[in-house]
Every structure is written in C-alpha cells, then in structure tokens.
Amino acid sequence: MSNYSLNIIMKSSKKFSRNKQEKINLIYDTFFKLILKQGYHKTSTNHVAKSAKISIGTIYKYFPKGKIDIIRRYFEKSMETFLDSQQLSNMNDENVRDLLNHFVLDLFENHKKNKGYNLALRSAIQSDKILHDVHKEKIFHFFKELVQKLRKSNENFKQISEKKLVDVFIFMYNLVNAILYHHLSIMELFDTDDKFIDYLSDLVAFSLQYYFKT
C-alpha cells in the first residue's frame, strides 16, 4: 500500500472518529438540556432525536440501552476525566495533601465546566429508583477497580484492606460532590475559587484522618 493511500485511510478514520464524537456530544447536550427542561421521566430518546435533528437509530447506535446508557456512559467519561490513577499510584505521606488538592481541583473544574450536565444527571438519579441503584452500583465498581489497580502498584495501599479503601474513596467522592453542588448551584461558600478549593482540600484531609480512626 502506498503512503498516499495510507494517508487517505488515516484522514478518513480521523474524520469518522471526529464525526462520531460530535454526534455523541450532541446527544449528551440535547438529552441533559431536555431533562433540565421537562424532567427525566418525560424525556424519551424520541424527544432527543427530534430535538437534535438526528435519527433514533443514531442514538441507539451509540447508546444501545437508550436513556440509561447515555447516563452511564456520561458518568464513566466524567470519572475518567478527573481521576488520574497514575498520580494516585504514586501517593505517599509527603505528597498526599497535594494529591488531595489536585483531586478537589479537577472535580471542581469538571463541575464548573459541565454544570448543566451535572444538574441534569443529579435530577435524573433522584427521580428514578432504578437509575439511582444502577448509579450507586456503578460508583462502587468504579472505585473497586481503581483500588485493585492501586494496591498492585503502591505498597501504602497494600497495607489497607480493599474494602476499607473502596469505602474511603466513595466517602471522599460523595463528600466533595455534595459540597461542590451546594457551592456552585445553591450558594457560594467563599468569595474566590482558590479559598474554596483550599478549604475543601483541608476538609477532605481532616475527614480522611477521622475516617481511618473509626
């Protein structure tokens, strides 16, 4: 195969990937906007297709299980964005505070950048018991897989039981999310982002110390 033909194939592949991601992002954007406007139960994949001006087949091509698949995939994408397992694998007594600060900052930026999406996601989970249970289970399995990776690569994590570590990560994730939601969506707790992030990082560090004592 000539270099010219190879370049054509590579360009075509990149264009396909770009178009695919654009369609997925359009589905996310339309779906979550509709949830905020009319609620999760009143939003169907047909509504999304009509509003986004795409076929219903396109939605099921990327999200075979429909609405619950859209939420599941968005959650996975969101978690992968802010949690750097490579950084966590290098955690030790000297850098733990910096890593906590990094964790809080990344989650804060994710919430701020995707505020509408996260509000819609929260609304959907609160309004549907099945979705709530699926989401809860997804969080558990996500952190269980993360902890298993960390315990293989870091001696500090090996000294703590897998269950305890999973509980700690879920606790930390829920604590930070709850406070971020209040700060960004209900009432600001500090007048600058830097003050808020410093406070939240200190709170997480203190809470983890308390959690490990119990």
C-alpha positions in Angstrom: 0.0 0.0 0.0 1.4 3.4 -1.0 2.0 6.2 1.5 -0.7 8.3 -0.3 -3.3 5.5 0.2 -2.3 5.2 3.8 -2.7 8.9 4.4 -6.2 8.8 2.8 -7.2 6.0 5.1 -5.8 7.7 8.2 -7.6 11.0 7.4 -10.8 9.2 6.7 -10.5 7.4 10.1 -9.9 10.6 12.0 -12.8 12.3 10.3 -15.1 9.3 11.2 -13.9 9.5 14.9 -14.5 13.2 15.0 -18.0 12.9 13.5 -18.8 10.1 15.9 -17.7 12.2 18.9 -19.6 15.2 17.7 -22.8 13.1 17.4 -22.2 11.7 20.9 -21.7 15.1 22.4 -24.8 16.4 20.6 -26.8 13.6 22.2 -25.4 14.4 25.6 -26.1 18.1 25.2 -29.7 17.6 23.9 -30.5 14.9 26.5 -29.4 16.8 29.5 -31.0 20.0 28.4 -34.3 18.2 27.9 -34.0 16.7 31.4 -33.5 20.2 33.0 -36.5 21.5 31.0 -39.0 18.7 31.4 -37.6 16.1 33.8 -36.1 12.6 33.3 -39.3 10.6 33.0 -40.8 13.0 30.4 -37.7 12.8 28.3 -37.5 10.0 25.8 -35.0 9.0 23.1 -37.6 10.1 20.5 -37.6 13.6 22.1 -33.8 13.6 21.9 -33.7 12.6 18.3 -36.3 15.1 17.3 -34.7 18.0 19.2 -31.2 17.1 18.0 -32.4 16.6 14.4 -30.9 13.1 14.2 -32.4 9.7 13.6 -33.5 7.5 16.5 -31.2 4.8 15.0 -28.2 7.1 15.6 -29.0 7.3 19.3 -29.2 3.5 19.7 -26.1 3.0 17.6 -24.1 4.8 20.2 -26.3 4.0 23.3 -27.9 0.6 22.7 -29.8 0.7 26.0 -31.2 4.2 25.5 -31.5 6.7 28.3 -29.8 4.7 31.0 -26.9 4.0 28.6 -26.5 7.8 27.9 -26.2 8.5 31.7 -23.9 5.5 32.3 -21.5 6.5 29.5 -21.5 10.1 30.5 -20.7 9.2 34.1 -17.8 6.9 33.0 -16.5 9.7 30.8 -16.8 12.2 33.7 -15.0 9.9 36.2 -12.1 9.2 33.8 -11.7 12.9 33.3 -10.8 13.9 36.8 -9.4 10.7 38.4 -5.7 10.1 37.5 -4.9 6.6 38.6 -1.3 7.1 37.7 -0.9 10.0 40.1 -2.7 8.2 42.9 -0.4 5.2 42.4 2.5 7.4 43.4 0.8 8.6 46.7 2.9 8.7 49.8 3.0 10.5 53.2 4.8 13.5 51.6 2.5 14.2 48.6 -0.9 13.1 49.9 -2.0 16.7 50.6 -1.0 17.8 47.1 -2.9 14.9 45.5 -6.0 15.7 47.5 -5.8 19.3 46.3 -5.4 18.0 42.8 -8.4 15.7 43.2 -10.6 18.5 44.6 -9.5 20.9 41.9 -10.1 18.5 39.0 -13.6 17.7 40.4 -14.3 21.4 40.9 -13.4 22.2 37.3 -15.4 19.3 36.0 -18.5 20.5 37.9 -18.0 24.1 36.8 -17.4 23.2 33.1 -20.3 20.8 33.0 -22.7 22.4 35.5 -25.8 21.9 33.3 -25.0 18.3 32.6 -24.3 17.5 36.3 -27.5 19.2 37.4 -29.5 17.1 35.0 -27.7 14.0 36.0 -28.4 14.6 39.6 -32.1 15.4 38.9 -32.4 12.1 36.9 -30.8 10.0 39.6 -33.0 11.5 42.3 -36.2 11.0 40.3 -35.7 7.3 39.4 -35.1 4.5 41.9 -33.8 2.0 39.3 -31.4 4.6 37.9 -30.3 5.6 41.4 -29.5 2.0 42.3 -27.6 1.5 39.0 -25.6 4.6 39.5 -24.8 3.6 43.1 -23.6 0.3 41.9 -21.5 1.9 39.1 -19.7 4.1 41.6 -18.9 1.1 43.8 -17.5 -0.9 40.9 -15.5 2.1 39.5 -13.7 2.6 42.8 -13.3 -1.1 43.4 -11.4 -1.5 40.1 -9.4 1.7 40.9 -8.4 0.3 44.3 -7.4 -3.0 42.9 -5.1 -1.3 40.5 -3.6 0.9 43.2 -3.0 -2.0 45.6 -0.9 -3.7 42.9 1.3 -0.7 42.3 1.7 1.0 45.7 2.8 -0.5 49.0 1.0 2.1 51.0 -2.3 0.9 49.6 -1.5 -2.7 50.2 -1.4 -2.0 53.9 -5.1 -1.2 53.9 -7.8 -3.6 53.2 -9.6 -3.4 49.8 -13.0 -2.8 51.4 -11.7 0.0 53.6 -10.1 1.7 50.6 -13.2 1.4 48.5 -15.3 2.9 51.3 -12.8 5.7 51.7 -12.8 6.7 48.0 -16.6 6.5 47.8 -16.9 8.6 51.0 -14.4 11.2 49.7 -16.2 11.3 46.3 -19.6 11.8 47.8 -18.4 14.4 50.3 -16.7 16.6 47.7 -19.6 16.3 45.3 -22.2 17.3 47.9 -20.3 20.4 48.9 -19.4 21.3 45.3 -23.1 21.0 44.3 -24.1 23.4 47.1 -21.3 25.9 46.3 -21.9 26.0 42.5 -25.7 25.6 42.4 -27.2 26.9 45.6 -25.0 29.4 47.4 -21.3 30.2 47.1 -19.4 29.4 50.3 -16.4 31.6 49.6 -15.8 34.7 47.5 -12.9 33.1 45.5 -12.4 29.7 43.9 -8.9 29.4 45.5 -10.3 29.9 49.0 -13.0 27.3 48.4 -10.6 24.7 47.0 -8.1 25.2 49.8 -10.9 24.8 52.4 -12.4 21.7 50.7 -8.9 20.1 50.4 -8.3 20.7 54.1 -11.8 19.3 55.0 -11.2 16.2 52.9 -7.8 15.6 54.6 -9.3 16.0 58.0 -12.3 13.8 57.2 -10.0 11.0 55.9 -7.9 11.1 59.1 -11.2 10.8 61.1 -12.5 8.1 58.8 -9.4 5.9 59.2 -9.6 6.2 63.0 -13.1 4.8 63.1 
